[in-house]
Amino acid sequence: MKPKAWSRFKSFLGLDQVAAAEVMAQSPQPQTQPMREAASAQGSSDEGWRRLGGGGLETLNDRDLAPMAQDRMQKLAEYLWQSNLLANRLTELPLAYLLAEGVSLQCQDEEHQALLNQFWTDPINNWPLKLQGRVRALGLLGEQCYIANVREGDGFVRLGYLDPRQIATVVNDPGNPEQPIGVITKRDNRGRQYKYKVIVLGEDAELFSENTRRIRAEDFTDGECLLYQLNKFPNGSRGRSDLLGQMDWLDAYDEFLFNELDRIGYLRSFVWDVELKGADDAKVKEYEKTFVPPAPNSTFVHNDSVTLEAKSPSLQAADTSESARLLRNHVLGGSTMPEHWFGGGGDVNRAAASEMGEPTFKMYSMRQSFLKIMLEEIGRHVLLCKARTKGVTPDWSEDKWQVTAVFPELLNRDITKFASAMQTLAAAVVQMIEAGLMTEETALKIVADVAQRFGQDFDAKAELEAARKESAERKAKRDAADVFTNLPADLAAARAEAAGATGRGHG
């Protein structure tokens, strides 16, 4: 059975009962007055329910949750992922689309590519194995922090993991609250607190004011870290879980299903109703002591003074499938998930299902863009640490310093309709070119628009020049191979000599 201690998420951001009692104890108490019993009363008990996203939301400021609320949010997100099937699917399904086929870092420069490969597959970094868990935790906890350990001598980078639940404070730049500059941890069992400088690619002297440089140099001396946060305001300091807005409803859906299990059990229960006509209390009690409920397929013999009937509860409960669907779709809609992805097809057909998935994939694409920027920044930091050991300052605008994170395609493209459109379009633009109604460059631009649906992107002008050049070279090769117009040298000389001899003979 579901533990009731976890079934009331609504109160975790408000004062708990102990704190409320302490507040009441410190408040001045009115003098005791005689109390008259009410003839009737009406009220409700909310059992401490207070919505996570409602009026009970405690915040450190207008942009962040209070520290205790931040901790509680992260604990509940982890718990829901482990215990709530719907929350687990809301977390794992995007993860499968984003990472199922693997991710890699690529660079045009061979030396830099070798360094990135070494970093990516290092036994400690081991991104092919650890990336899935890190991306999952990023969505559940709202942030990820990696301690950067740079090896002296060659500048090789290994990343350690700082649990977001161990972060006490993220400090933003006083002059630019959008930019985090440091991370302060909670105190450990030995009372030790660590302060890490947030890595920003470049030199502090070029990026920050004098006051900010002083803060980073004097206060954050325990190392450097890479910090990535989700679902936060630009000037907020802490990230928030993807499940934050869903926690109440995920719990309500879970509670609904457990209550349905109880109702099903009640509906299957029954009791034996024994009626003794004309019996006083003593006879009823005596009969109760000797009565044995009949076993299945047995007989119960009695006279007209005894009536035996099996009765089951009539709870007057309507079909709850629509209520379950309403509650589930409220959760799914808040996560931009189509209903038919979770076994609730309803009246969805194949065409509608294809269109309903587009908003979901847009959301996945947006998350993929965030992960892409995150991994590319990590890759550039790896190159930067290596460059510093050589006394080189990277020029991030050069291709050799560009790092690209390659993700799998979110969706297998149905290219049938695009192939048909390309065939029709190609015939149309050729006709317009021959009729003198369109230039070749414009026609190729139109073709390029359709080609993008296949994942091919090219510049029409450059492609036209290259195509003309290649066509001329192909024609020259074809003419050179034509044996009727290009005879071998010895055969051409023999024919010329024969033609000359024939001419002399006629003369």
C-alpha positions in Angstrom: 0.0 0.0 0.0 1.2 3.5 -0.8 2.8 5.1 2.3 0.5 7.9 3.5 3.5 10.0 4.7 4.3 10.7 1.1 0.7 11.4 0.0 0.5 15.0 1.0 3.0 17.0 -0.9 0.9 20.2 -0.6 2.2 21.0 2.9 5.9 20.7 2.4 6.5 24.3 1.6 4.4 25.6 4.5 5.0 25.6 8.2 5.0 22.1 9.6 2.9 21.3 12.7 5.8 21.7 15.1 6.7 25.1 13.8 3.1 26.1 13.9 2.8 25.0 17.5 5.9 27.0 18.4 4.4 30.1 16.8 1.1 29.6 18.6 3.0 29.1 21.9 4.9 32.4 21.5 1.7 34.3 20.6 -0.3 36.0 23.3 -3.2 33.8 24.3 -6.7 35.1 25.1 -8.2 34.5 28.5 -10.2 31.3 28.8 -14.0 31.8 28.3 -16.8 29.4 28.9 -17.7 27.5 25.8 -21.2 26.5 24.8 -21.7 23.4 22.7 -22.9 24.3 19.2 -26.2 22.9 18.1 -24.7 22.3 14.6 -21.4 23.0 12.9 -20.0 22.7 9.4 -16.3 22.7 8.4 -13.7 20.8 6.5 -10.4 19.3 7.3 -7.6 19.9 4.7 -5.1 17.6 6.6 -2.4 20.2 6.1 -2.8 20.3 2.3 -1.2 23.3 0.7 -0.5 23.3 -3.0 3.1 23.3 -4.0 2.5 25.9 -6.6 -0.1 27.9 -4.7 -0.2 30.5 -2.0 2.0 28.4 0.4 5.0 28.8 -1.8 7.8 30.1 0.3 10.5 32.0 -1.6 13.9 33.4 -0.7 13.1 36.3 -3.0 10.8 36.8 -6.0 12.9 34.4 -8.1 14.0 31.5 -5.9 12.5 28.9 -3.6 13.5 29.1 0.1 16.4 26.8 0.9 14.3 24.2 2.7 11.7 24.3 -0.1 14.5 23.7 -2.7 15.8 20.7 -0.7 12.3 19.3 -0.4 11.5 19.8 -4.1 14.6 17.8 -5.0 13.8 15.0 -2.6 10.3 14.7 -3.9 11.4 14.8 -7.5 13.7 11.8 -6.8 11.0 10.0 -4.9 8.4 10.5 -7.6 10.7 9.3 -10.3 11.3 6.1 -8.3 7.7 5.4 -7.1 5.2 7.1 -9.4 4.9 5.3 -12.8 3.6 8.4 -14.6 6.4 10.6 -13.2 8.9 8.0 -14.2 7.6 8.0 -17.8 7.6 11.8 -17.9 11.3 11.7 -17.1 12.5 8.6 -19.1 10.6 9.1 -22.3 12.3 12.4 -23.2 15.6 10.9 -22.2 15.2 8.0 -24.6 14.5 10.4 -27.5 17.4 12.7 -26.6 20.1 10.1 -25.9 19.1 6.6 -27.0 21.6 6.4 -29.9 24.5 8.1 -28.1 26.1 11.5 -28.3 29.6 12.6 -29.4 31.8 15.7 -29.5 33.3 16.6 -32.8 35.9 19.1 -34.0 37.4 19.8 -37.4 41.0 19.9 -36.1 42.5 16.5 -35.8 44.6 17.3 -32.7 41.6 18.8 -30.9 39.4 15.9 -31.9 41.9 13.4 -30.4 41.9 15.4 -27.1 38.1 15.5 -27.1 38.0 11.7 -27.7 40.4 11.2 -24.8 38.3 13.4 -22.5 35.0 11.8 -23.5 36.1 8.2 -23.0 38.4 8.7 -20.0 37.7 6.0 -17.4 36.8 8.7 -14.8 34.8 11.0 -17.1 33.2 8.1 -19.0 30.6 10.3 -20.7 29.1 7.4 -22.8 28.1 5.7 -19.5 27.4 8.7 -17.3 25.6 11.1 -19.7 22.2 9.4 -19.3 22.2 9.7 -15.5 23.5 13.3 -15.6 20.8 14.4 -18.0 18.1 12.6 -15.9 19.3 14.3 -12.8 19.4 17.7 -14.6 15.7 17.4 -15.3 14.7 16.0 -11.9 16.8 18.4 -9.8 16.9 21.4 -12.1 20.7 21.8 -12.0 24.0 20.0 -12.4 27.4 21.0 -11.1 30.8 19.4 -12.1 34.0 20.0 -10.2 36.8 20.6 -12.8 40.1 19.0 -11.9 42.9 20.0 -14.3 46.0 17.9 -14.4 49.2 19.9 -14.1 51.6 19.7 -17.0 49.3 18.8 -19.8 46.0 20.4 -18.7 43.9 17.3 -19.1 40.4 17.7 -17.5 38.6 15.3 -15.3 35.2 16.2 -13.9 33.9 15.3 -10.4 30.2 15.4 -9.5 28.7 17.8 -6.9 25.3 16.6 -5.8 22.8 19.6 -6.3 21.3 18.6 -2.9 24.7 19.6 -1.3 24.6 23.1 -2.8 23.7 25.7 -0.2 24.0 28.9 -2.3 24.7 30.0 -5.8 26.2 33.5 -5.8 25.5 35.8 -8.8 27.6 38.6 -10.1 26.6 41.8 -8.0 26.9 43.8 -11.2 25.1 41.3 -13.4 22.7 39.1 -11.5 22.1 36.9 -14.6 25.7 35.5 -14.3 26.5 33.0 -11.5 30.1 33.4 -10.3 30.4 30.9 -7.4 28.9 27.9 -5.7 28.9 27.4 -1.9 28.2 23.9 -0.5 26.5 22.9 2.7 28.7 21.9 5.6 29.7 18.3 5.7 29.9 16.0 8.7 33.2 17.7 9.7 31.8 21.1 9.4 33.7 21.8 6.2 32.2 24.1 3.6 33.5 24.4 0.0 33.4 27.4 -2.3 33.9 26.8 -6.0 34.4 29.4 -8.7 32.0 29.0 -11.6 33.9 28.5 -14.9 33.3 31.1 -17.6 35.3 30.6 -20.8 37.8 33.4 -21.0 39.9 35.5 -18.6 38.3 37.2 -15.6 40.1 40.4 -16.3 38.2 40.6 -19.6 34.9 39.4 -18.4 34.2 40.9 -14.9 34.4 44.1 -13.0 37.1 44.7 -10.5 34.8 44.0 -7.6 33.6 40.7 -9.1 37.1 39.7 -9.8 38.0 40.4 -6.2 35.1 38.3 -4.9 36.0 35.4 -7.1 39.6 35.5 -6.2 39.2 35.9 -2.4 36.1 34.0 -1.6 36.0 31.1 -4.0 39.3 29.4 -3.5 38.4 25.6 -3.3 38.5 25.0 -7.1 36.4 25.6 -10.2 33.1 24.1 -11.3 30.8 24.0 -14.3 27.3 24.9 -13.4 24.2 24.3 -15.5 20.6 25.1 -14.5 17.1 24.7 -15.8 13.7 26.4 -15.3 15.1 29.5 -13.7 14.6 33.2 -14.2 17.5 35.1 -15.7 18.3 36.6 -12.3 17.4 33.6 -10.2 20.1 31.6 -8.5 18.8 28.1 -8.4 17.3 25.7 -11.0 14.0 24.0 -10.6 12.8 20.5 -11.3 10.8 19.7 -14.5 8.3 18.0 -12.1 7.8 21.0 -9.9 4.5 22.0 -11.4 3.3 18.4 -11.6 4.0 17.1 -8.1 0.6 17.8 -6.7 -1.2 16.2 -9.6 1.1 13.3 -9.9 0.4 12.5 -6.2 -3.3 13.1 -6.7 -3.4 10.6 -9.6 -1.5 8.1 -7.6 -3.8 8.6 -4.7 -6.8 8.2 -7.0 -5.6 4.9 -8.3 -4.9 3.5 -4.8 -8.4 4.6 -3.7 -9.8 2.8 -6.7 -8.1 -0.4 -5.5 -9.7 0.0 -2.1 -13.1 0.6 -3.7 -12.7 -2.5 -5.9 -11.9 -4.5 -2.7 -15.0 -3.2 -1.0 -17.2 -4.0 -4.0 -16.1 -7.6 -3.8 -16.9 -7.9 -0.1 -20.1 -9.3 1.3 -21.7 -10.3 4.6 -24.3 -12.9 5.6 -27.5 -11.3 6.8 -29.4 -13.7 9.1 -33.0 -12.8 10.1 -34.7 -14.6 12.9 -38.4 -13.9 13.0 -40.0 -13.7 16.4 -36.7 -14.2 18.3 -35.8 -12.2 21.4 -32.3 -10.9 22.2 -31.3 -14.1 24.1 -32.3 -16.4 21.2 -30.4 -14.1 18.7 -27.2 -14.3 20.7 -27.6 -18.0 21.2 -28.1 -18.6 17.4 -25.1 -16.4 16.7 -22.8 -18.6 18.7 -23.9 -21.7 16.8 -24.3 -20.2 13.3 -21.7 -21.4 10.7 -21.7 -19.6 7.3 -22.4 -22.1 4.6 -19.4 -23.1 2.5 -19.5 -23.0 -1.3 -21.7 -25.6 -2.9 -23.1 -26.6 0.4 -26.7 -26.5 1.7 -28.4 -24.4 4.4 -31.5 -26.0 5.8 -33.9 -23.8 7.8 -37.6 -23.2 8.5 -39.6 -20.1 7.7 -38.4 -18.3 10.9 -34.9 -18.0 9.6 -33.8 -16.0 6.5 -30.2 -16.1 5.2 -29.0 -13.6 2.6 -25.6 -12.5 1.3 -25.4 -8.8 0.9 -22.6 -6.7 -0.8 -22.1 -3.0 -0.5 -23.8 -0.6 -2.9 -21.4 2.3 -3.1 -23.3 4.0 -5.9 -20.0 4.5 -7.7 -20.1 5.6 -11.3 -17.5 4.5 -13.8 -14.3 6.4 -12.8 -12.4 5.9 -16.1 -13.3 9.4 -17.3 -12.1 10.9 -14.0 -8.9 9.0 -14.3 -8.4 10.2 -17.9 -9.2 13.8 -16.9 -6.6 13.8 -14.1 -4.0 12.0 -16.2 -4.4 14.3 -19.2 -4.0 17.3 -16.9 -0.6 16.0 -15.9 0.3 15.0 -19.5 -0.9 18.3 -20.9 1.3 20.2 -18.4 4.3 18.2 -19.7 3.3 18.6 -23.4 2.8 14.8 -23.7 0.1 13.4 -26.0 -2.4 11.1 -24.4 -1.8 8.2 -26.8 1.8 7.9 -25.7 0.6 6.6 -22.3 -1.9 4.0 -23.4 -4.9 6.4 -23.5 -5.6 6.5 -27.2 -9.2 7.8 -27.0 -10.5 8.8 -30.4 -7.0 9.5 -31.8 -6.3 8.2 -35.3 -3.0 7.9 -37.1 -3.2 11.3 -38.8 -4.2 13.1 -35.7 -1.5 11.3 -33.6 1.2 12.5 -36.0 0.1 16.1 -35.7 -0.3 15.9 -31.9 3.3 14.8 -31.5 4.8 18.0 -33.0 4.5 20.2 -29.9 6.2 17.5 -27.9 9.1 17.2 -30.3 9.5 21.0 -30.2 9.9 20.8 -26.5 12.4 18.0 -26.9 14.3 20.0 -29.5 14.5 22.9 -27.1 15.9 20.7 -24.4 18.3 19.1 -26.9 19.6 22.6 -27.8 20.3 23.3 -24.1 22.2 20.0 -23.8 24.1 20.7 -27.0 25.3 24.1 -25.7 26.2 22.6 -22.3 28.3 19.8 -23.8 29.9 22.1 -26.4 30.9 24.5 -23.6 32.5 21.6 -21.7 34.4 20.6 -24.8 35.7 24.1 -25.3 36.8 24.2 -21.7 38.8 21.0 -22.3 40.5 22.7 -25.3 41.1 25.9 -23.3 42.9 24.1 -20.4 45.1 22.4 -22.9 45.8 25.6 -24.8 46.8 27.4 -21.5 49.6 24.9 -20.9 51.0 25.9 -24.4 50.6 29.6 -23.8 48.0 29.8 -26.6 44.9 32.0 -26.5 42.0 30.3 -28.4 40.2 32.3 -31.1 36.7 30.9 -30.7 35.7 32.2 -34.1 38.1 29.9 -35.9 36.9 26.5 -37.1 39.7 24.6 -35.4 38.3 25.7 -32.0 34.7 25.0 -32.7 33.2 22.0 -30.8 30.0 20.4 -32.0 27.9 18.0 -29.9 26.2 15.5 -32.2 22.9 14.1 -31.0 20.6 11.5 -32.6 17.6 12.6 -34.6 14.6 13.1 -32.5 12.2 11.6 -35.0 12.6 9.2 -38.0 11.6 11.3 -40.9 8.8 10.1 -43.2 10.4 11.3 -46.4 7.9 9.8 -48.8 5.8 13.0 -49.1 8.9 15.1 -49.4 10.3 12.9 -52.2 7.1 13.2 -54.1 7.1 17.0 -53.6 10.7 17.2 -54.8 10.0 15.3 -58.0 7.0 17.5 -58.8 9.0 20.7 -57.9 12.0 19.8 -60.0 9.8 19.3 -63.1 8.1 22.6 -62.5 11.2 24.7 -62.1 12.8 23.1 -65.2 9.8 24.2 -67.2 9.9 27.7 -65.8 13.6 28.0 -66.6 13.1 26.8 -70.2 10.2 29.3 -70.6 12.4 32.1 -69.4 10.2 32.8 -66.3 12.8 32.0 -63.6 16.6 32.1 -63.1 18.5 29.0 -62.3 19.7 30.4 -59.0 16.1 31.2 -57.8 15.0 27.7 -58.9 17.7 26.1 -56.9 16.8 28.2 -53.9 13.3 26.8 -54.1 14.7 23.3 -54.4 16.9 23.9 -51.3 13.8 24.7 -49.2 12.5 21.2 -49.8 15.9 19.6 -49.5 16.1 21.0 -45.9 13.3 18.5 -45.0 15.7 15.7 -45.8 18.4 17.3 -43.6 20.3 18.8 -46.5 21.2 22.4 -46.3 23.2 24.2 -49.0 23.8 27.6 -50.5 22.0 27.9 -53.8 24.5 30.3 -55.5 27.6 28.2 -54.5 25.8 25.0 -55.5 24.9 26.4 -58.9 28.5 27.5 -59.6 29.8 24.1 -58.5 27.1 22.3 -60.6 28.0 24.3 -63.8 31.7 23.6 -63.3 31.1 19.9 -62.7 28.8 19.7 -65.7 31.5 21.3 -68.0 34.1 18.9 -66.7 31.8 16.0 -67.3 31.0 17.2 -70.9 34.8 17.5 -71.6 35.4 14.0 -70.4 32.5 12.7 -72.5 33.7 14.4 -75.6 37.3 13.1 -75.1 36.0 9.6 -74.8 33.9 9.8 -78.0 35.7 7.5 -80.6 33.9 8.9 -83.5 35.1 12.5 -83.1 38.5 11.8 -81.4 40.5 9.1 -83.3 43.8 7.7 -82.0 46.8 9.6 -83.3 48.2 6.8 -85.5 44.9 6.0 -87.0 44.2 9.7 -87.7 47.7 10.0 -89.4 47.0 6.9 -91.6 43.7 8.3 -92.7 45.2 11.6 -93.5 47.9 10.0 -95.5 45.4 7.8 -97.4 43.3 10.8 -98.1 46.3 12.7 -99.5 47.4 9.8 -101.7 43.9 9.5 -103.1 44.0 13.2 -104.0 47.3 12.8 -105.9 46.0 9.9 -107.9 42.9 11.8 -109.1 45.1 14.8 -110.1 
